[in-house]
Amino acid sequence: MARQLGASSAERNAAIAVVKAQERGDAAGVVRRIRGCRASSACAARIQAQVQRLRSPGRMSVVRYDGLHGLSLSGRTGVARIVWKTPSTLPTVQCVRMRRAGDVLRGYHIHVLGLSAPIARESDCPGR
């Protein structure tokens, strides 16, 4: 049970880390955190443009985090929904696609697979 809870926390931390890098304008950091993005010029260009649009001064805070659905004793792939804001912005909603690799006995590794552009504030992420 502890590994399951630890993996859920690691997923949340991975989603927050990629959004924080985006908010502070660190496009290279976002690209580095998204598995396979460095090898894709299209992914890197999309992230660069997105970071330029969404960078914002001030401390970012997470308003809401909806993690991957359900429990899994082995790996899984899914989409988390994160709502964040800074003192100078309205809430921004994004989807973070993640994979939890491993199992409850050997432990888990979390991989961020994608970060969406902002979606409507009341929308859910596709695939959730």
N, C-alpha and C positions, 0 to 999 in steps of 0.2 A: 504494500500500500504506500509506503514511504517513497519508493521509486516512482510510482505512478504520480503522486503529488509533486515530486521533484521535477518530473518531466513536464507537467503542466506549468509549473513556475518557469522552467527553462523556455518553454514556448512563449509565454508572456514576455519574458525578458528579451528574447530574440526579436519579437515584434516591436517592442518599445525601442530597442537599440537601433533598428533600421529606420524607424520614424524619427527618432531624435537626430540621427545623422542627417536625414533629409531636412529637418526643420532648421538645423544650424548651418545648412548650405554645403555639407560635405558630400558632394556627389561621388567622389572616389570611395568614401566610406560606405555609401549605400550600395554601390556596384560591388564592392568587395564582400558585403554581407549577403548578397543575393547569389545563390549558387548558379554558376554558369553564365552570369551576366557579363563578367569580364571578357569572356570569349565571344560574346555577341555584340557586334558594333551597333545593331539596332537597339538592343536592350540598354547598352551604355548611353546611347544618344537620347533615348526616351527618358531615362532616369536623370540625365544632365538637365534636360529641359524641365522636367517635373520639379527637380530640386530648385532651379532658378525661380519657378513660380511660387513654390511653397515655403521658401526660407523666410524666417520671421525672427525679429529680435525678441528677446525676452525668454523667460523660462517656460519650457513646454510642460504641460501637465496632461495626464491621461484622464479623460472624463469617464470613459467606459471601455472595457475590453471584454469581448465575447470570444472566448477561445474555441478551439476545435471541439466538436461535439462528441460526446460519448467516451467511454473508457475503452482502452485497448491494451491487451497484454503484450502485443507485438507492435511493430511499426504501423504507421498510418500516414496518410496525406489528407490535408484539409485546408480550410480557409478560416482565418480568424478575422474578426471585425474590430477595428480600433478607432475610437473617437478621441481626438486630442485638440488642444488649443493652447494659445499663448495669451498673455494679457492684452495684446493688440489685435487678436483675430477672433472670428467666430469659430465654433467647433468645426473641425475637419474630420471627415469619415473616410477611412481607407480600408482595403482588404489586403491581408497578408497571407499568401499561400505558403504553407509550411509542410515539411515532412518530418515525422518522428521516426528515426531508424533505430533498430535494436529491439530489445525485449526486456521484460521485467527482471529476468535473471542476470543478464549481462550489462544492463543499463541502456540508456537512450542517448542518441545524438540528435540535435535539432538542426534542421537545414531550412533556411528561408529560400523559397523558390520563386517568389514574385511579390511585388508591391504595386497595387493598383493606383491609378489616378484617383483623386477624390470622387466620391459618389454622393448622391443626395443624402442629406442628413437623416432622413427617415428610412432610407433604403437598406435592404439586407445585401450581403455579398452573394454573388452568384456562386453556387455550389455549397452553400451552407444549409 
